[in-house]
Amino acid sequence: MGYAIAEAALDAGHDVIVISGPVNIEPPGGAKLVSVSTSDEMFASVHRHADNCDVCVLCAAVADYKPVKASRTKIKKRGAKFSLDLVPTRDILDSLGHRQDRQFFLVGFAAETNDMEENAARKLREKKCDIMVANDVSGANSAMESDVNEVTILFQNGERQKISCAPKKIIARELVKIFQNSQQKCLTKKL
């Protein structure tokens, strides 16, 4: 979905920075690509580039947890049980939303398996986003690993807008229009 949004933004004439972990698809041509491998690299890179953006779209969360200690070598199979201690990763969306000096329009995504709209609305409020795009990832035709998606966009004023199941490229074009219009309205309010 992120690459589709980047491509739609490029098609609409915007400059685009894509910060991406390892994926098996080609990045959109014309975008500045910043490749990262870890959640800490993603956090640092997003914060490094955010202030140079009018709109920040965070559409794919890194893992919620990471190992306390990473092994530089393969962990060999043992006959006994093995436990891995995990700690939470830093929440990039939350950290951006709570910045006191934030000048950019912030869009988050909420991939949910249950109570989608309720969870997305809470995430919108708590993480101080301007827009939250929610999608149900519990079904067989969910957004993950699929070329189609279906989303509900939640706005700060309580409005909601649905985009029915469609190819991600079509949804991305609609989302870019919504982001642009909402960001312009937000700018107008500040003036």
N, C-alpha and C positions, 0 to 999 in steps of 0.2 A: 504494500500500500504506500509505503514511504517513497519508493522509487516512482510509482505512478503519480503521486502528488508532485514530486520534483519535476517530472516530465511535463505535467500539466502547467506548472508554474513557469517553466521555461517557455512552453508554447504560448503562454499569456504575456510573454515579454519580460519576465522577472529574472533577476540574477539569483542563482540558487547555489547554496552550499549544502552538500549532502555529507553528513557524518554517519558512517556506516561500519558496522562490524562485518565479519565474514559472511558473505551470501553467495548463492550460486546463480545470480542473474547479473546481467551487465548493467552498470550504472548509466543513468541518462546522459547522453552526450551533451556537452555544453555546461554541465554543472561542475562546480569545483568539488572534487571528491576528497574527503579526509577519511582515511582508513584507520580504524582502531581495532584492538583485539580484546581489551578488558573493560570492565565496568568503570574502573578508575580512569582509564584513558578516555572513555566516552564522556565521563563527567568533566574532565579537564578540557577536552576539546570543545564541548558544547559551551562551557563557560567562556572559553577563549573567543569564540565566534559570535556569541549571542548579542553583544552590544553593537555589532555591525549589521544587525538585521532589523527590518521593520516588523517581520512576522517570524516567530519561531514555532515550528510544528514538530512536536515530539510524538511520533506515531508508533513507535515500537520500543517497549521498555526492555532494558537489559534485564538480566536475571535479578530476582529479588534478593537472592542470597549468593554468597561466594564462600569458598573454603577459608577457614581461619589461616591455614598454612597450605601453600601450594607446593607440590612436589615438582622438582625440575626433571625428575626421571619417572619412568613408568612405575606405577605401584603394582608389584607382582601379586598374582593371585595366591591366596593363602587358603588353608583348609578351614580356618575359623572365620567367624563373623567379623565384619570390618565396619567401623563407624567413621563417619566424616563429620567433623564439627563445622558448622556454617555460621556466618554472621551476615546481617543485612548489608546490602550494597547501599551506597549513598543514593538518595532519591533525587534524580536530576530535575524532574518536573517540579517537585516541591521546592527545591532550592531556588529555581528560577522564579517561581511564583511569589516567593517570600522576599525577593530582593527589594529593598526600599528604593533603589535607584532605577528600577526597571523602566525602560523606554519602549520596549518592543511589545507587540501583541502576542499573547501566549496561547497556543492551541495544544491541548493534550488529548490523548486517546485512552479509552477505557475498554480493554478487552475483557469481557465478563462471561462467566458461565452460568450465573444465576442473578436474579434481581438486578438486571442490567441498568435500567434507568435510575433506580434508587441509588445503586452504587456509583454510577457515573455522576449523578447530581451531587453526592457527597464529595466525590473526588474533585469536582469543579470548584466547590466552595472551599474545601480544605487546602487544596493546592493553589488556590487563587489564580486560576486560569481565566482567560476571557471566553474561551469556548472549550467544550469537551465533546469529543466525537466518540460515541459508544457503539460497540458492536458485540453481538452474541457469538462467542467462539465455542459453544458447547455442541453444536450440531455437526453432522457429517459434512455439510456444505458450508462450514464456517469460513471465516476470513483467512484463517491460517492455512498456508500451503495451498491456496485456492486462487483462481483468477477472478473470482466474484466476491462481492461483499454486499452488505446491507447495513446501513448505519443510521443512528439517531444523533442529531446534533443538538446539544444543550447549550443555551446561552445564559449569561449572567442574569438577564431580566426574567428568567423563568420560561421563556419561549423554547419550543422544541420543534425540530424539523426532521422529517424522516426522508431518507433516500432508499427506495426499494431495491431489492436484489438486482444487481447489474454488474457488468464487468468493472473491475477496479479502475480502468482508465476513464470510464464514463463518470464513475463516482468521484474520482480525483478532480476532474474538470469542474464538477459542481462544487466540490469542497473549496477549490481555489477561488471560485467566484464568491462563495459565502465568506471565506476568510478575508478577501479583499474588501468586500462591502462592509463587513463588520468592523474591520480595522479602520476604514475611512470614517464610519460613524463614530467610532471611539475617538479618533483624532478631532473630529468636529466638536464633540462634547468638551474636549480639553481646551479648545481655542477660546 
